[in-house]
Each structure stands twice: as C-alpha cells, then as structure tokens.
Amino acid sequence: MIVVFVVAFIAGFFIISRIPSLLHTPLMSGTNALSGVNILGALMATAVAILTSSKVIGALAIVFSMINVTGGFGVTDRMLKMFKEKIQQ
C-alpha cells in the first residue's frame, strides 16, 4: 500500500504541476465535489463501524473532508472574485 501511495503521489504531483493556471479554478470546484463524495463515504463507513477505534477514524475522516471542502470553496471564491474585479475595471 505504501508503494501505491508513493506512486499516486508522484503521478499526482507531475499531473497537477503541468496544469495551466487558468484551469485551476474549475479543477478545484470539481475536486470539492469529489470531496463531498468522500464525506458521504466517511459518513457511511462511520455509521456501520463496530469498533470504537473505527468510529474515531471515521469521525476524523469526516472532519478532514469537511475542512478540505470548506477551504476549497473559500479559495475558489477568492479566485473568482479576483477575475470579477479585472472584468469590471
């Protein structure tokens, strides 16, 4: 699993580093939608968890996914405001 994680990290880094800056806002919005799916998965996994440790890990997954979604939408909103100011001037 560590090898898969390292390969995914390297592949993701090279893919993201080659994306033009104009595409970052739409891609971030899409990533936020995927993080919403992660929240649903974490909610379902936590709901059926039997062990207390599994419930704690599931709760942490929910919290971290929510932080990701909230921060992502905040950054997307700020980026869109930057484009609006340029258009209005």
VENQUI-V46850 format. One record per residue. N is the residue number from 1. RES is the residue in three letters. SS is DSSP state (helix for helix, strand for strand, loop for the rest). PSI is psi as a letter, one per 30 degrees, with the letter a starting at -180 (none if undefined). Layout:
BEGIN
N | RES | SS | PSI
N | RES | SS | PSI
END
This chain:
BEGIN
1 | MET | loop | e
2 | ILE | helix | e
3 | VAL | helix | e
4 | VAL | helix | e
5 | PHE | helix | e
6 | VAL | helix | e
7 | VAL | helix | e
8 | ALA | helix | e
9 | PHE | helix | e
10 | ILE | helix | e
11 | ALA | helix | e
12 | GLY | helix | e
13 | PHE | helix | e
14 | PHE | helix | e
15 | ILE | helix | e
16 | ILE | helix | e
17 | SER | helix | f
18 | ARG | loop | g
19 | ILE | loop | k
20 | PRO | loop | l
21 | SER | helix | f
22 | LEU | helix | f
23 | LEU | helix | f
24 | HIS | helix | e
25 | THR | helix | e
26 | PRO | helix | e
27 | LEU | helix | e
28 | MET | helix | e
29 | SER | helix | e
30 | GLY | helix | e
31 | THR | helix | e
32 | ASN | helix | e
33 | ALA | helix | e
34 | LEU | helix | e
35 | SER | helix | e
36 | GLY | helix | e
37 | VAL | helix | e
38 | ASN | helix | e
39 | ILE | helix | e
40 | LEU | helix | e
41 | GLY | helix | e
42 | ALA | helix | e
43 | LEU | helix | e
44 | MET | helix | e
45 | ALA | helix | e
46 | THR | helix | e
47 | ALA | helix | e
48 | VAL | loop | g
49 | ALA | loop | k
50 | ILE | loop | e
51 | LEU | loop | k
52 | THR | helix | e
53 | SER | helix | e
54 | SER | helix | e
55 | LYS | helix | e
56 | VAL | helix | e
57 | ILE | helix | e
58 | GLY | helix | e
59 | ALA | helix | e
60 | LEU | helix | e
61 | ALA | helix | e
62 | ILE | helix | e
63 | VAL | helix | e
64 | PHE | helix | e
65 | SER | helix | e
66 | MET | helix | e
67 | ILE | helix | e
68 | ASN | helix | e
69 | VAL | helix | e
70 | THR | helix | e
71 | GLY | helix | e
72 | GLY | helix | e
73 | PHE | helix | e
74 | GLY | helix | e
75 | VAL | helix | e
76 | THR | helix | e
77 | ASP | helix | e
78 | ARG | helix | e
79 | MET | helix | e
80 | LEU | helix | e
81 | LYS | helix | e
82 | MET | helix | e
83 | PHE | helix | e
84 | LYS | helix | e
85 | GLU | helix | e
86 | LYS | helix | e
87 | ILE | helix | e
88 | GLN | helix | f
89 | GLN | loop | none
END
